[in-house]
Amino acid sequence: MKTHWKKLTNPDYLGAYSLAGENGYSEKVVVIESVRQETVTGTDGKKEMCMVAHLVNEKPMILNATNCKAIAKVAGSSFVEDWAGVAVTLFVQQGVKAFGDVVDALRIRPKAPMPPTTCDRCGDLIAPAFKMTVPQLIEYSKQHCNGSTLCASCMKAYKEMQDAQKQKEAANDSESS
């Protein structure tokens, strides 16, 4: 996997570069542990007071007004003390005018993330597969697997079981004719 150059220049905080991959930007669901104001040292050495979200099992994220408003909507409260334990979705908004430049900005979606969905058969979390997102995979599974919500592995096993059953039925039909 390739490394975005900004990951090496500001390794202490999340930024748009944190969601960069070889195929573009991804989204990520994170849980807020706490939010507080603290002194942050920029890459130029300049220190300033910033609002910082500390996240569970992630680097902290410096918050701007746009992201604070999004968290407030998801949390249902404008009070930072109420934001602990709130899950939010991070994404990258491209082409944002900031600091006299056009940049890619780390943003927070102003709606709660979908809760993780587990497979009805094995109990594992459903992850993207077959070039489908999780919601697309769930919909496909429900349509093609007797209304069940299945992960990719269980969906494949279900299809193989159906194919074997059809072959058995076809063999029985040809024997009885």
C-alpha positions as CSV (number, residue, x, y, z in Angstrom):
1,M,0.0,0.0,0.0
2,K,1.2,3.5,-0.9
3,T,1.7,6.2,1.8
4,H,0.3,9.7,1.3
5,W,3.1,12.3,2.0
6,K,1.0,14.2,4.5
7,K,0.9,11.1,6.8
8,L,4.6,11.7,7.3
9,T,4.4,15.4,8.0
10,N,1.5,15.5,10.5
11,P,1.4,12.1,12.1
12,D,-0.3,13.3,15.4
13,Y,-3.7,14.1,14.0
14,L,-6.2,12.7,11.5
15,G,-6.6,14.6,8.2
16,A,-8.1,14.0,4.8
17,Y,-4.9,12.1,3.9
18,S,-5.8,9.6,6.7
19,L,-8.7,8.3,4.4
20,A,-6.6,8.2,1.2
21,G,-6.0,4.9,-0.5
22,E,-4.8,3.9,-3.9
23,N,-8.3,4.0,-5.2
24,G,-9.3,7.4,-3.8
25,Y,-10.8,8.3,-0.4
26,S,-12.8,6.0,1.8
27,E,-15.2,6.7,4.7
28,K,-14.6,5.6,8.3
29,V,-16.9,5.3,11.3
30,V,-15.2,6.4,14.5
31,V,-16.4,6.8,18.1
32,I,-15.7,10.0,20.1
33,E,-14.0,9.4,23.4
34,S,-13.9,13.0,24.5
35,V,-13.6,16.6,23.1
36,R,-11.6,19.3,24.7
37,Q,-9.7,22.5,23.8
38,E,-5.9,22.1,23.8
39,T,-2.8,23.7,22.3
40,V,-1.8,22.3,19.0
41,T,1.5,22.8,17.3
42,G,1.2,23.1,13.5
43,T,3.6,21.7,11.0
44,D,5.1,25.2,10.8
45,G,5.8,25.2,14.6
46,K,3.0,27.7,15.3
47,K,1.0,26.9,18.4
48,E,-2.7,27.7,18.7
49,M,-5.7,26.6,20.8
50,C,-7.9,24.2,19.0
51,M,-10.9,22.0,19.7
52,V,-9.7,18.4,19.5
53,A,-11.8,15.2,19.3
54,H,-10.1,12.2,20.9
55,L,-11.3,9.1,19.3
56,V,-11.5,5.4,20.4
57,N,-8.5,3.5,18.8
58,E,-7.7,6.4,16.5
59,K,-5.5,9.5,16.3
60,P,-7.2,12.7,17.5
61,M,-9.0,15.0,15.1
62,I,-8.8,18.8,15.1
63,L,-12.3,20.1,14.8
64,N,-13.5,23.1,12.9
65,A,-16.9,24.8,13.2
66,T,-18.3,22.7,10.3
67,N,-17.4,19.4,11.9
68,C,-18.6,20.6,15.4
69,K,-22.0,21.4,13.9
70,A,-22.2,17.9,12.2
71,I,-21.3,16.2,15.5
72,A,-24.0,18.3,17.3
73,K,-26.6,17.1,14.8
74,V,-25.6,13.4,15.3
75,A,-25.3,13.7,19.1
76,G,-28.5,15.7,19.4
77,S,-26.7,18.1,21.6
78,S,-24.5,21.2,21.2
79,F,-22.6,20.4,24.5
80,V,-19.3,18.7,24.0
81,E,-19.7,16.7,27.2
82,D,-22.6,14.9,25.5
83,W,-20.5,13.8,22.5
84,A,-18.5,11.1,24.3
85,G,-19.5,7.7,23.0
86,V,-21.1,9.1,19.8
87,A,-20.3,7.3,16.5
88,V,-19.7,9.5,13.5
89,T,-18.7,8.9,9.9
90,L,-15.6,10.6,8.6
91,F,-15.3,11.4,4.9
92,V,-13.3,13.7,2.6
93,Q,-14.8,16.7,0.9
94,Q,-12.7,17.7,-2.1
95,G,-12.2,21.2,-3.4
96,V,-12.8,23.1,-0.2
97,K,-11.5,26.7,-0.2
98,A,-9.4,27.2,2.9
99,F,-6.3,29.1,3.9
100,G,-6.0,30.8,0.5
101,D,-5.9,27.4,-1.3
102,V,-8.3,24.7,-2.5
103,V,-7.8,21.6,-0.4
104,D,-9.3,18.2,0.5
105,A,-11.0,18.5,3.9
106,L,-11.8,15.9,6.5
107,R,-15.5,16.1,7.3
108,I,-18.1,14.5,9.5
109,R,-21.4,13.4,8.1
110,P,-24.3,15.2,9.8
111,K,-26.2,12.0,10.3
112,A,-25.6,8.9,12.4
113,P,-23.8,6.0,10.7
114,M,-25.7,2.9,10.0
115,P,-25.2,0.3,12.7
116,P,-23.0,-2.6,11.7
117,T,-24.9,-5.4,10.2
118,T,-24.1,-9.0,11.0
119,C,-24.7,-12.1,8.9
120,D,-27.8,-14.1,9.8
121,R,-25.9,-17.4,9.3
122,C,-22.4,-17.0,10.8
123,G,-22.8,-13.8,12.9
124,D,-19.8,-12.0,11.3
125,L,-20.0,-8.4,10.3
126,I,-21.0,-7.8,6.7
127,A,-18.3,-6.1,4.7
128,P,-18.2,-4.8,1.2
129,A,-17.6,-7.6,-1.4
130,F,-18.2,-8.4,-5.1
131,K,-17.8,-4.6,-5.9
132,M,-20.9,-3.8,-3.7
133,T,-21.2,-1.6,-0.7
134,V,-22.6,-3.1,2.5
135,P,-26.2,-1.8,1.8
136,Q,-26.0,-3.1,-1.8
137,L,-24.8,-6.5,-0.5
138,I,-27.6,-6.7,2.1
139,E,-30.2,-5.9,-0.5
140,Y,-28.8,-8.4,-3.0
141,S,-28.6,-11.0,-0.2
142,K,-32.3,-10.5,0.8
143,Q,-33.4,-10.7,-2.8
144,H,-31.4,-13.8,-3.7
145,C,-31.1,-15.7,-0.5
146,N,-34.6,-16.3,0.7
147,G,-34.8,-13.0,2.6
148,S,-31.7,-13.6,4.7
149,T,-29.0,-11.0,5.4
150,L,-25.8,-12.9,4.5
151,C,-22.1,-12.1,4.3
152,A,-20.2,-12.8,1.1
153,S,-18.9,-16.2,2.3
154,C,-22.3,-17.4,3.5
155,M,-23.9,-16.1,0.3
156,K,-21.5,-18.1,-1.8
157,A,-22.2,-21.2,0.4
158,Y,-26.0,-20.6,0.0
159,K,-25.6,-20.4,-3.8
160,E,-23.5,-23.6,-3.9
161,M,-26.1,-25.4,-1.7
162,Q,-28.9,-24.2,-4.1
163,D,-27.0,-25.3,-7.2
164,A,-26.3,-28.8,-5.6
165,Q,-30.0,-29.1,-4.7
166,K,-31.1,-28.2,-8.3
167,Q,-28.7,-30.8,-9.7
168,K,-30.0,-33.4,-7.4
169,E,-33.6,-32.5,-8.3
170,A,-32.7,-32.7,-12.0
171,A,-31.1,-36.1,-11.5
172,N,-34.2,-37.4,-9.7
173,D,-36.5,-36.0,-12.5
174,S,-34.5,-37.7,-15.2
175,E,-34.5,-41.1,-13.3
176,S,-38.3,-41.0,-12.8
177,S,-38.9,-40.3,-16.5
